[in-house]
Amino acid sequence: MLIPLRHENMEGRRWPVVTFALIAINVLVFLGTHWTMEAQSPERTEVRTHLILLAATHPELNMPYDVDQFIAEVQKKIPAEIWKQIANPNRKSEDAWDAHIRTVTDRDELQAEMDSLAQRFAEQAKLEHQANAVIEDKIGWTADPAIVQGTESMEKGKFDEGIAVLKKHIAAKPDAIDAHSLLRQLCWRKQDVPAHLESTIKLCQLHIKAQDTDAALEDYQEYNNAGGDRMPAATWLELCRIFEGKQDYPRAVEEYEHLSKAFPTERPSLLALLSAGRLSLKQLNRPADALVYYKAASASSVPHLDWDSNIQTGIQAAEKLLTVPATPGSLA
């Protein structure tokens, strides 16, 4: 199934930008489950089209891992010139949503719209995942021979042999969660802590990609328990957002702060500071802490011209709530 595109003779061969977005989606159609797309096509098309338009016109907005991967894949599969036209602020509006969102200038409102689209995107992905699980259950499932061999090697104490088998299997199937999980166990049984930590990071990333947030948080807990303290910045940022999504705001702020300290020169650290400031100000009623985070973001060496207005607004809002200006803490 392909999503219908308007004919090139319409409007004097001048294709609307949404057609370019639909071209991008058509490239990705066969990455999904065909029969679920038949049932969900209208909403699926709308969500993905709006995500593409919003991401193109406002690349500064935060996107969860799955949306970020989707947008990156779209950009890889369409010509740069088409993406440039989609991002053009002077292009013609294609629907009511597009016309409205282009009038919005408030960063928080734009981010809220991105978050809403991302949630719908994730819900659709979850439905497709469930559909695939039903199909697999009907067909029947047997363990891959590499998993069987790896398990037998672990039971016999032949850790190096099992690790070699699984690494070869993972090279061919890099997203095989069961293989990564078993590899992590083998590394732990071998007492190879660095390899165990590396496997845990990869497993955490795969669980985030699969929208299995509880499993991802369990991976993160195991990583910390094993002595890990520098989860990759982009992955760590996604874990922070998971805590925030679960409304565990104190833990989210704590993780955002740790991330900002661990990677002070990388962009995720700036986003972490902004998120910590926002949550401290709007969810935890801690304007003094918010001021510290916003000032740290303002002083960050990470280029942040596109966020400067947001930072200054946050500083002003925090200062307004304080009777005595806060002194920047250790983050400054």
C-alpha positions in Angstrom: 0.0 0.0 0.0 1.2 3.5 -0.9 -0.2 6.7 0.3 -1.9 8.6 -2.6 0.0 11.6 -3.9 -1.5 14.4 -5.9 -0.8 14.3 -9.6 2.0 16.5 -10.9 -0.4 18.4 -13.3 -2.3 19.7 -10.4 -1.7 23.4 -9.6 0.4 23.8 -12.7 3.0 21.2 -11.7 3.7 23.1 -8.4 3.6 20.3 -5.8 2.6 21.3 -2.3 5.1 20.7 0.4 2.9 18.1 2.1 3.4 16.1 -1.1 7.1 16.1 -0.4 6.4 14.9 3.2 4.2 12.1 1.8 7.0 11.1 -0.6 9.2 10.8 2.5 6.6 8.7 4.3 6.1 6.4 1.2 9.8 5.6 1.3 9.2 4.3 4.9 5.9 2.5 4.3 7.4 -0.9 4.0 9.3 -0.6 7.3 6.0 -1.0 9.1 3.4 -3.8 9.3 1.2 -3.7 6.2 -2.1 -4.8 7.6 -1.9 -2.4 10.6 -1.2 0.4 8.2 -4.3 -0.5 6.3 -6.4 0.0 9.5 -4.5 3.1 10.8 -3.5 4.8 7.5 -5.3 8.2 7.9 -4.1 8.8 11.5 -0.7 7.4 10.8 -0.2 9.6 7.8 -1.4 12.7 9.7 0.9 12.1 12.7 4.0 11.4 10.5 3.3 14.3 8.2 2.9 16.7 11.0 6.0 15.4 12.7 8.1 15.9 9.6 6.7 19.4 9.1 7.3 20.4 12.7 10.8 18.9 12.9 11.8 20.6 9.7 10.6 24.0 10.6 11.7 23.8 14.3 14.7 21.5 14.5 15.5 23.0 18.0 12.6 21.2 19.6 13.3 18.2 21.8 12.3 14.9 20.2 12.3 11.5 21.9 14.6 8.8 20.6 12.0 7.1 18.4 10.9 10.3 16.7 14.5 11.5 16.3 15.3 8.2 14.5 12.2 8.5 12.3 13.1 12.0 11.2 16.8 11.1 10.7 15.6 8.2 8.4 13.4 10.5 6.5 16.2 12.9 5.9 18.5 10.1 4.7 15.9 8.9 2.2 14.8 12.1 0.5 16.9 14.8 -1.4 18.3 17.6 0.7 16.5 20.1 -1.6 13.1 18.6 -0.7 13.9 18.9 3.0 14.9 22.5 2.5 11.6 23.2 0.9 9.7 21.6 3.7 11.6 23.7 6.2 11.0 27.0 4.3 9.0 29.3 6.5 7.6 31.1 3.5 6.0 28.0 1.9 2.3 27.6 1.4 0.3 26.2 4.3 -1.1 22.8 3.4 -3.8 22.2 6.1 -5.5 23.8 9.1 -2.9 22.4 11.5 0.0 23.6 9.4 -1.6 27.1 9.1 -2.0 27.3 12.8 1.3 25.9 13.9 3.2 28.4 11.7 1.6 31.3 13.7 2.9 29.9 17.0 6.0 31.6 18.3 6.0 30.4 22.0 8.6 27.7 22.4 6.7 25.9 25.2 3.6 25.7 23.0 5.6 24.3 20.1 7.3 21.8 22.4 4.0 20.8 23.8 2.7 20.1 20.2 5.9 18.1 19.5 5.4 16.1 22.7 1.7 15.4 21.7 2.7 14.2 18.3 5.5 12.1 19.7 3.0 10.4 22.1 0.7 9.5 19.3 3.6 8.3 17.2 4.7 6.0 20.1 1.1 4.7 20.6 0.9 3.8 17.0 4.3 2.0 17.2 3.1 0.1 20.2 0.0 -1.1 18.4 2.2 -2.3 15.5 4.5 -4.0 17.9 1.5 -5.8 19.5 0.3 -6.8 16.1 3.6 -8.3 15.2 3.7 -10.2 18.5 0.3 -11.7 17.7 1.5 -12.8 14.2 4.7 -14.3 15.7 2.6 -16.1 18.3 0.3 -17.6 15.6 3.3 -18.6 13.5 5.2 -20.0 16.4 8.6 -19.0 17.7 11.8 -21.0 18.4 15.1 -19.7 19.8 17.8 -18.8 17.4 20.6 -21.5 17.3 23.1 -18.9 18.5 21.0 -18.2 21.6 20.7 -22.0 22.3 24.5 -22.4 21.8 25.3 -19.3 23.9 23.0 -20.6 26.7 24.7 -24.0 26.7 28.1 -22.4 26.8 27.2 -20.3 29.8 25.8 -23.4 31.6 29.1 -25.2 31.0 31.2 -22.2 32.1 32.6 -21.7 28.6 32.1 -18.0 28.7 34.5 -17.0 25.9 33.0 -19.5 23.6 29.5 -18.2 24.2 30.5 -14.6 23.9 32.2 -15.3 20.5 29.0 -17.0 19.2 26.8 -14.2 20.4 29.0 -11.4 19.0 28.9 -13.1 15.6 25.1 -13.3 15.8 24.8 -9.7 16.9 27.0 -8.6 14.0 24.4 -10.0 11.7 21.4 -9.0 13.8 22.4 -5.9 15.8 18.9 -5.3 17.2 18.5 -8.8 18.6 17.5 -8.0 22.2 17.6 -11.6 23.4 21.2 -12.0 22.1 22.3 -8.7 23.9 20.6 -9.8 27.1 22.4 -13.2 27.1 25.7 -11.5 26.2 25.4 -9.3 29.2 24.9 -12.3 31.4 27.9 -14.0 30.0 30.1 -10.9 30.5 28.9 -10.7 34.1 29.6 -14.4 34.7 33.0 -13.9 33.3 33.5 -11.0 35.6 34.3 -8.7 32.7 32.8 -5.5 34.2 33.6 -3.1 31.3 32.1 -5.5 28.8 29.1 -6.0 31.0 28.6 -2.2 31.2 28.9 -1.9 27.4 26.3 -4.6 26.9 24.0 -3.0 29.4 24.2 0.3 27.5 23.4 -1.3 24.2 20.5 -3.3 25.8 19.2 0.0 27.3 19.3 1.7 23.9 17.4 -1.2 22.3 14.7 -1.1 25.0 14.3 2.6 24.5 14.0 2.1 20.7 11.4 -0.6 21.3 9.4 1.8 23.6 9.9 -0.6 26.6 10.6 2.1 29.1 10.4 -0.1 32.2 13.0 -2.4 30.8 15.2 0.5 29.9 15.0 1.9 33.4 15.9 -1.6 34.8 18.9 -1.6 32.5 19.9 1.8 33.8 19.6 0.6 37.4 21.8 -2.4 36.6 24.3 -0.1 34.9 24.5 2.0 38.0 24.7 -1.0 40.3 27.6 -2.3 38.3 29.5 0.9 38.7 28.6 2.7 35.5 28.5 6.5 35.8 28.8 7.8 32.2 25.8 6.5 30.1 26.1 8.0 26.6 24.7 11.5 26.6 21.9 11.0 24.1 20.8 7.8 25.8 21.0 9.4 29.2 18.8 12.3 28.0 16.2 9.8 26.9 16.2 8.1 30.3 15.8 11.5 31.9 12.7 12.1 29.7 11.3 8.7 30.7 11.5 9.7 34.4 9.9 13.0 33.5 7.2 11.1 31.5 6.4 9.0 34.6 6.1 12.3 36.5 9.0 11.4 38.8 10.1 15.0 38.6 12.7 15.0 41.5 14.5 12.0 40.0 14.3 13.6 36.5 15.9 16.8 37.7 18.6 14.8 39.5 19.4 12.8 36.4 19.3 16.0 34.2 21.8 17.6 36.6 24.2 14.6 36.6 24.0 14.5 32.8 24.9 18.2 32.5 27.9 17.7 34.7 29.2 14.6 33.0 29.0 16.0 29.5 29.4 19.8 29.9 30.5 20.4 26.3 27.9 18.4 24.5 24.4 19.6 23.4 22.5 17.1 25.5 23.9 18.8 28.6 22.4 22.1 27.5 19.0 20.5 26.9 19.4 18.8 30.3 19.9 22.1 32.1 16.9 23.7 30.3 14.7 20.7 31.3 16.0 20.8 34.9 15.2 24.5 35.0 11.7 24.0 33.6 10.8 21.2 35.9 12.2 23.0 39.0 10.2 26.1 38.1 6.9 24.7 36.9 6.6 21.3 38.6 8.6 21.4 41.8 8.1 25.1 42.8 11.9 25.5 43.3 12.7 28.8 41.6 16.1 29.1 43.3 17.2 25.8 41.7 15.6 26.8 38.4 17.7 30.0 38.4 20.8 28.0 38.9 20.1 25.7 36.0 19.1 28.5 33.7 22.2 30.6 34.5 24.3 27.5 34.0 22.7 27.1 30.6 23.4 30.7 29.8 27.0 30.3 30.7 27.4 27.0 28.8 30.1 26.6 26.2 27.6 24.7 24.0 26.3 27.1 21.3 22.8 28.1 22.3 21.8 31.1 20.3 18.5 29.3 19.3 17.7 28.8 23.0 18.9 32.1 24.4 15.3 33.6 24.4 14.1 30.6 26.3 17.0 30.8 28.8 16.4 34.5 29.5 12.7 33.9 29.9 13.4 31.2 32.5 15.9 33.4 34.4 13.3 36.2 34.5 10.5 33.9 35.7 12.7 32.4 38.4 13.9 35.8 39.6 10.4 37.1 39.8 9.4 34.3 42.2 12.4 34.9 44.4 12.4 37.6 47.1 16.2 37.3 47.3 18.3 36.5 44.2 19.7 33.0 44.4 23.5 32.4 44.3 24.5 30.0 41.6 25.6 26.7 43.0 28.1 24.1 41.9 26.7 24.1 38.4 27.8 27.6 37.6 
